[in-house]
């Protein structure tokens, strides 16, 4: 399937799958190996997340996928990682920050476990990057900050130089955003180039297969 016709959320969904999640943590958090116990298996709480947030019809122009994962820290404690991937046009409903807060308080209320949240924005609007939700009334205020990663703000050369397998995921998503109007021949060249980038990276067999299926 070409970059033009493939839904951008398909590769991004695969990018946070079981094959690549440890690489994802290392990509987002440079000190991941010092914080997380990556030798222990992750617990993917897909069913639990759906119970808290039943699937609903997304508003027109907005697509997103979510992954809630239980991880272990070096000190043996548990922590949750919420990864929210959003693909939008015209900012969608413009309520991403509010929804991220909604996720936070519902998960905290249910599990009472520390949560780090990452919103990956794969839209083509350079000026759109929500990363905080605030509310204030009559002396009572609330502020919720979350990690916000904007694919369109990334540098292609930096991604190519990064040996982390997850950088290949981001690079492919970036190229899909930047080359929506490229010719069929241009798309063919991009796909060959991305395949070469994937093969340069050192990874285990399961990760490589996951990236190959995604590519």
C-alpha positions as CSV (number, residue, x, y, z in Angstrom):
1,X,0.0,0.0,0.0
2,X,1.4,3.4,-0.9
3,X,2.1,6.3,1.5
4,X,-0.6,8.2,-0.3
5,X,-3.4,5.7,0.2
6,X,-2.5,4.2,3.5
7,X,-4.2,5.6,6.6
8,X,-1.5,7.3,8.7
9,X,-3.0,5.9,11.9
10,X,-2.3,2.3,10.7
11,X,1.6,2.6,11.0
12,X,1.3,4.7,14.1
13,X,-0.9,2.1,15.8
14,X,1.7,-0.5,15.0
15,X,4.4,1.7,16.3
16,X,3.1,1.4,19.8
17,X,2.5,-2.4,19.6
18,X,4.2,-5.1,21.6
19,X,7.1,-5.3,19.2
20,X,8.3,-1.8,19.6
21,X,7.1,-0.4,22.9
22,X,10.5,-0.6,24.7
23,X,12.0,1.3,21.8
24,X,9.1,3.8,22.0
25,X,9.9,4.5,25.7
26,X,13.6,5.0,24.9
27,X,12.7,7.3,22.0
28,X,10.4,9.5,24.1
29,X,12.4,9.4,27.3
30,X,16.2,9.6,26.9
31,X,16.7,8.2,30.4
32,X,14.3,5.3,30.0
33,X,16.8,2.7,30.8
34,X,17.6,4.3,34.2
35,X,13.9,4.7,35.1
36,X,12.1,1.7,33.7
37,X,12.8,-1.9,34.3
38,X,12.8,-2.9,30.6
39,X,13.7,-6.5,31.4
40,X,10.2,-7.1,32.8
41,X,7.3,-7.7,30.4
42,X,4.8,-4.9,29.8
43,X,1.1,-5.4,30.6
44,X,-1.1,-4.0,27.9
45,X,-4.4,-2.9,29.4
46,X,-6.4,-2.7,26.2
47,X,-9.6,-4.3,27.7
48,X,-9.3,-2.2,30.9
49,X,-9.0,0.9,28.9
50,X,-12.1,0.1,26.7
51,X,-14.1,-0.5,29.9
52,X,-13.1,3.0,31.1
53,X,-13.6,4.6,27.7
54,X,-16.0,2.6,25.5
55,X,-15.3,3.2,21.8
56,X,-17.2,6.0,20.3
57,X,-17.7,7.5,16.8
58,X,-15.0,10.0,16.3
59,X,-16.0,13.4,15.0
60,X,-15.4,14.1,11.4
61,X,-11.7,14.9,10.6
62,X,-10.4,13.3,13.8
63,X,-8.9,9.9,14.2
64,X,-7.0,8.6,17.2
65,X,-5.8,5.5,18.9
66,X,-4.9,4.8,22.5
67,X,-2.7,2.4,24.4
68,X,-2.5,2.0,28.2
69,X,0.4,0.0,29.4
70,X,1.6,-1.0,32.8
71,X,5.3,-0.8,33.2
72,X,7.7,-1.4,36.1
73,X,10.3,1.0,37.4
74,X,13.8,0.2,38.6
75,X,12.6,0.4,42.2
76,X,10.0,-2.3,41.6
77,X,7.0,0.0,41.6
78,X,4.3,0.1,39.0
79,X,3.5,3.0,36.7
80,X,1.1,3.4,33.8
81,X,2.1,4.8,30.4
82,X,-0.8,6.3,28.3
83,X,0.0,6.8,24.7
84,X,-2.5,8.8,22.7
85,X,-2.0,9.0,18.9
86,X,-4.1,11.6,17.1
87,X,-4.4,12.4,13.4
88,X,-6.5,15.5,12.7
89,X,-7.5,18.0,10.1
90,X,-8.4,21.5,11.0
91,X,-7.7,20.8,14.7
92,X,-10.8,18.5,14.9
93,X,-12.9,19.4,17.9
94,X,-10.0,21.2,19.5
95,X,-10.5,19.4,22.7
96,X,-7.4,17.2,22.9
97,X,-6.1,18.8,26.1
98,X,-9.4,18.3,27.8
99,X,-9.6,14.7,26.7
100,X,-6.1,14.0,27.9
101,X,-7.2,15.3,31.4
102,X,-10.3,13.1,31.2
103,X,-8.1,10.1,30.5
104,X,-5.9,11.0,33.4
105,X,-8.5,11.4,36.1
106,X,-10.5,8.4,35.1
107,X,-7.3,6.2,35.1
108,X,-6.1,7.6,38.4
109,X,-9.5,7.2,40.0
110,X,-9.6,3.5,38.9
111,X,-6.1,2.4,39.6
112,X,-4.4,5.0,41.9
113,X,-1.1,4.4,40.0
114,X,1.2,7.2,38.7
115,X,0.6,8.0,35.0
116,X,2.8,9.5,32.4
117,X,0.9,10.5,29.2
118,X,2.2,11.1,25.7
119,X,0.1,12.7,22.9
120,X,1.6,12.0,19.5
121,X,0.3,14.5,17.0
122,X,0.4,13.4,13.4
123,X,-1.6,16.2,11.8
124,X,-0.3,18.7,9.2
125,X,-1.0,21.9,11.2
126,X,2.4,23.3,12.4
127,X,0.8,25.7,14.8
128,X,-1.3,23.1,16.7
129,X,0.3,21.5,19.7
130,X,-1.8,21.3,22.9
131,X,0.2,20.2,25.9
132,X,-1.7,21.6,28.9
133,X,-5.3,21.7,30.3
134,X,-6.3,24.5,32.7
135,X,-9.4,25.4,34.5
136,X,-10.1,28.2,37.0
137,X,-13.1,29.6,38.9
138,X,-13.4,31.7,42.0
139,X,-10.0,31.0,43.5
140,X,-10.0,27.3,42.5
141,X,-7.6,26.4,39.7
142,X,-6.4,23.3,38.0
143,X,-3.4,22.7,35.6
144,X,-2.7,19.4,33.9
145,X,0.5,19.1,31.7
146,X,1.2,16.2,29.5
147,X,3.9,15.2,27.0
148,X,3.2,16.4,23.5
149,X,5.2,15.1,20.6
150,X,4.6,16.8,17.2
151,X,5.8,14.7,14.3
152,X,5.7,17.7,11.9
153,X,8.2,19.6,14.1
154,X,10.8,16.8,13.8
155,X,13.9,17.1,11.6
156,X,14.3,14.4,8.9
157,X,18.1,14.4,9.2
158,X,17.9,13.9,13.0
159,X,15.5,11.0,12.6
160,X,17.8,9.4,10.0
161,X,20.8,9.7,12.4
162,X,18.9,8.2,15.3
163,X,19.5,4.4,15.5
164,X,16.4,3.7,17.7
165,X,14.0,1.6,15.6
166,X,11.1,3.9,16.7
167,X,12.8,6.7,14.8
168,X,12.0,4.8,11.6
169,X,8.3,4.9,12.6
170,X,8.4,8.7,13.1
171,X,10.4,9.2,9.9
172,X,7.9,7.3,7.9
173,X,5.0,9.2,9.4
174,X,6.8,12.5,8.7
175,X,7.4,11.5,5.1
176,X,3.8,10.6,4.7
177,X,2.7,14.0,5.9
178,X,5.3,15.9,3.8
179,X,4.7,14.0,0.6
180,X,1.0,13.8,0.2
181,X,1.1,15.4,-3.3
182,X,4.2,13.6,-4.6
183,X,4.0,11.6,-7.8
184,X,3.7,7.8,-7.9
185,X,7.3,7.5,-9.0
186,X,8.4,9.7,-6.1
187,X,6.4,7.5,-3.7
188,X,8.2,4.5,-5.0
189,X,11.6,6.1,-4.4
190,X,10.5,7.1,-0.9
191,X,9.5,3.6,0.0
192,X,12.8,2.1,-1.2
193,X,14.6,4.8,0.8
194,X,12.6,4.0,3.9
195,X,13.3,0.3,3.5
196,X,17.0,1.0,3.4
197,X,16.7,3.1,6.6
198,X,14.9,0.3,8.4
199,X,17.6,-2.2,7.4
200,X,20.3,0.0,8.9
201,X,19.0,-0.3,12.4
202,X,20.1,-3.0,14.8
203,X,17.0,-4.8,16.3
204,X,15.7,-8.2,17.3
205,X,13.8,-10.4,14.9
206,X,10.3,-9.6,16.3
207,X,10.9,-5.8,16.1
208,X,12.2,-6.0,12.5
209,X,9.2,-8.1,11.5
210,X,6.9,-5.6,13.1
211,X,8.5,-2.7,11.2
212,X,8.6,-4.7,8.0
213,X,4.8,-5.4,8.3
214,X,4.3,-1.7,9.0
215,X,6.4,-0.6,6.0
